Amino acid sequence: FRILFMESLETFAESWITNMPDTIRRLKNEEDDRRLQEITAMQDGLTAALPRDRESRLHLECFLVIISFSFEHRLDAAEEFWADPDSNLYGFLQWASRRQTVPRVSAFCEMLCAIAEGPDCVDSAHKFLLNESATTSSRTRRIPSMNYVQMFNELELYANKVHEKP
């Protein structure tokens, strides 16, 4: 049952990515806008104006977690994922790696870990992160993507923030 359920979640995620990309982009934009509003409100000292239902506003983050769950401990599915760099799922991985917010970084890393089980998949994920880290010429405007540098910077920031305030 577990395997069938996970395969169904994978099919659901791939179908959603394939058939509803505008909805996914809209989710990302709405979440980014809300996060910016929250940060602005907190900086202005307007914490009472912040909405109380935070978990209902992280739909894209939840979607990343669903994808990670659907691939978790399914080496054959992960190998199939990396075998086709022209697939919609791979394109989604590239798209999702760009301009991450702090909460989404952890969900993205969880998804990346789920598709990086087994030696071949680990190598593919490593190459993906190295390629996303590659620099381009100064004339090319590049959107920041998830890479090793960003991952370690986020971990360092988190570790420092944990110790700053009780």
C-alpha angles and dihedrals in degrees: 000000000000093000092046091049092050091047089051090051090050090051090047092051094046091047092050091049092047100043104029109036092139090057091052091049090048091051090053093048093047093048092047091049092049091048091051090049090050093049091048092048092049092049090050091049094246098132091143088064092059116107116249098216099077096152093058090060100057099077096138091049089051090049090055089051091050089053091049091050092049092056098037113124091354103118093173092056092047092050089049089050094055093040092069113050089174094061123113091242092056090047089051090052090054092046093046091051092065124092098352123190118222096258092047093050091071093047090048091050090049089053092047091050091051092056093042101071118126128030097277093047092047089053091049092049090047091052090047092055092044091050091049088051094052114114123233132207118287091248093061114079107218126195109228111256133194110275140147093277093054093044093053092043090054091048091049092047091049093048091051094046092050090060097041100066129028 
